[in-house]
């Protein structure tokens, strides 16, 4: 299931506009902050679907009954572009464990590449709720490669993907390769994917805009 949160009228639209705007992108700290805020909003919407239990809390004047998460998810981020979004997801699920995955495009030509997963730093992930954040779902190849690498270490009870921008091609590819109950939470869906797998209109390279141009 795809949740296109950007279709709803909310402050999310302002943050999405700012990460796309060329002039505002020059402020690297604001770009990271907006990605984090987008992730926080998407994570809040996601949280409404997670299993909950009623919990009694002692206040100075009595007992209050409140709904709370039945279990904490594990939060995965794909280095390095995903770090800014991970901050927002972690602010929402501040008791969750975090996991980090190094993945990159290994090009054989400007148009052709495969995804290399080099490094995993993960807690116990078996039978846990997985929340994987990545700013851009262009082809979906990175997300699928990361999921397949993680499956060697355990099986999820649920899978949620959090991304600022996705393409229809990526969504279709992820749906075909990940479990049928996977839920995808996005701020925008952009229609065009170039031959070099860039999203149009997109926003450029989220990693470079967040942390500087890589060699």
N, C-alpha and C positions, 0 to 999 in steps of 0.2 A: 504494500500500500504506500502510495506517495502522498505526503501532506505538504501541499504548496502553501505555506503560511503567508507568503508575500501577496497572495491574492486577496487577503483580508486587509482592510484599512486599519493601520496601526502605526506606531512610531517606528516599526521595523522598516517601513518604506523610506524614512529619512536616512537611516543608517545604510540601507542598500544604495541609495542615491549617492551618498558620500563616498562609499568605497569604490564606486564606479567613476566619479568625477575626477578628471585629470588634474585640475588645480588642487583639489583637496588631497589627492593621493600623494602630493609632494610632502605633506606632513606625515611622516612615517609613524609617529606615535599615535596620531589620530586614526590612521588606517588600522593599526593593530587594535586600538581601543574599540573601533566600530566593529571589526570582526568579532571581538570578544563579546560585545553587546548583542550582535546578531546571534551568536552561539547561545548566549544566555536566554534569549527569547525563544529560540527553537527548542532548547532544553526544557524550559518551563512548559511549553506545549506538550512535549514528549512526556514529561513527568505525570501528566494527567492520565496517561494510559497504563502506568505501571501498577502492579499489585500493591494494595494498601491494607493496613490493619488499623483498628481503633486502639488508641493509646491513651492511658490516663496520665495526666501531668498534675503534680502538686503545685498549686499557686499559693501565695501568702494567705488567701482567703478560702481555699477549698480545692476541690478536684475538677479539672477540666478534661473532657474527652475530645481528642483531636485525631484526625486521620494522619497516618504516617506511612512511609514506605515499608513494605513488608521485608524487602531486602535491598541492599545497596548494589548498584550496578558497578561494572568495571569500565573505566573510561579509557579509550584507545585514541592516540593521535599519531598521524603519519608525519614524520619529520621531513622538512623543517617547517613547511608552510602551515601545518596544522597547529603549531604551538599557540598562536594567538587565539584561535577558536577554542583550543583546549582550556585556556584560562577561563573563558566564559562558561563552558560546560562544567568545569570544576567548581566555579562559584555557585552554580545551581546545585550540584550533587557534591557538597563539600565534605561528606564523610566517605566518598567512594575511593576505591583504589585506582591508581593510574597506571597505564601501560604505554610504552613508546615503541614505534616501529620505524626503522629506516628503510625507505623504498625510493627508487629513482628510475627515470627512463634511461635505458641503455640503447642508444641509437645506432642502427646499422646504416641509416641514411636520414636525411632531414625529415622524411615522412614515415619511416619505418622504425619501430622501437619495440622493445619488450621491457617488462617491469622486473627489476631486480630487488628482492627483499634481502637486505644484508644483516640486519640486527634487530633483535627483539629484547626488550626489557619489560617483563610482564610478571604479575603476581599469579596466584591460582585463578584460572579463568574457566574451569570446567563447571558446567551447569550453572553459569552465571548469566546475568543480563549484560550484553555487550552493547556499548555505545561508542561508535567509531566516528570521529570527526575529521573532516578534510574540507578546506574552503571550496574547492572546485571539483566537480564530477564532470570531466570532459568526455573521456571515452568509457570510464568505469573500470579500466584495466587495473589501475593501482588498487582500487578498493577490492576487486576480486582477488588479486594476487595476495594482498594483505590478509583477507579472510582465509584463503587457502593455507597460508603460512600459519595462521593462528589455530586452525583446526587440528594441526599436528600436536597442539598442546591442550586441547579440550574441546568440548561441544557446548555451544551456547544454549541457554533456555529461551532467550529472545535476542534478536539483533536489531539495533536501531542505527541508522546512518544520519549524521548531521552535516549539512553542507550549505554554504551560502548560495552557490549557483550550480545548476546542473543542466545537462542537455538531454533531449529525448533519447538520443543514442545511448548515453551512459545509463539512464534509468532502465532502458530495455535490457541492456547487457547485465546490469546488476540483478534485475529481476530474474533473468534466465539462469544465473550462476549461483545466487544465494538462496537460502531457504525461502519457501513460499510465504512464510509469515514475517519476513523482513519488512520493517517499516522505515521509510526514508523521509526525512524532514528537511525541506529546502526553503530558502528565501526567495529564489527566482528560478525559472526554467527558461533558458535562452535557446532559440530555435536552431542556430547555425553552429556547425563545427567545421573548421577549415581542414585542408589536407594535412596540415602540420599539427592537427588536434588542438587548435586554439578555439576557445569559446568566443562567439560574436553575438552581441556586443561585449559581453564579458566584462573584464576589468584589467586584463593584463596578467602578469605573473604574481600571484599572491605572496609567494615566498620572497621574491625580490622586493616587492613593495613593503613588506613587513621588516625585512632584515638586511637588505642590500643586495646588489647584483652579484651573483655567484660566478666564479670563473668557469 
